[in-house]
Amino acid sequence: MVITTEAVERHLKITWEAVDTTAEVIDIMARAEYILNDYLGSNITFEQDDVTGREADLYLNLCLYLYNGLTQEEFEQAYKGPLLIARERYEAERDDSDEGE
């Protein structure tokens, strides 16, 4: 699934339309993408790539944390297990591609 601004707003339970709110959500989405890609060692563009499962859940929940003023560290602590599993998968994919060269 491609994760749109509207999908993030639904996850955040935003039911009103306001330019300022949408701009804030777009900023949060960019920040969440950077943080998650940095942590996972991936290069996912959540608004363009087909993302499912664990990565989509992590991204949406990180947006929720950031929207509610919680810190990246609080998110990492709460989602430590899923983050480590996803990170290990990306490390394994990189190792496999390095071996194929």
Rosetta blueprint (number, residue, H / E / L):
1 M L
2 V L
3 I L
4 T L
5 T H
6 E H
7 A H
8 V H
9 E H
10 R H
11 H H
12 L L
13 K L
14 I L
15 T L
16 W L
17 E L
18 A L
19 V H
20 D H
21 T H
22 T H
23 A H
24 E H
25 V H
26 I H
27 D H
28 I H
29 M H
30 A H
31 R H
32 A H
33 E H
34 Y H
35 I H
36 L H
37 N H
38 D H
39 Y H
40 L H
41 G L
42 S L
43 N L
44 I L
45 T L
46 F L
47 E L
48 Q L
49 D L
50 D L
51 V L
52 T L
53 G H
54 R H
55 E H
56 A H
57 D H
58 L H
59 Y H
60 L H
61 N H
62 L H
63 C H
64 L H
65 Y H
66 L H
67 Y H
68 N L
69 G L
70 L L
71 T L
72 Q H
73 E H
74 E H
75 F H
76 E H
77 Q H
78 A H
79 Y L
80 K H
81 G H
82 P H
83 L H
84 L H
85 I H
86 A H
87 R H
88 E H
89 R H
90 Y H
91 E H
92 A H
93 E H
94 R H
95 D H
96 D H
97 S H
98 D H
99 E H
100 G L
101 E L
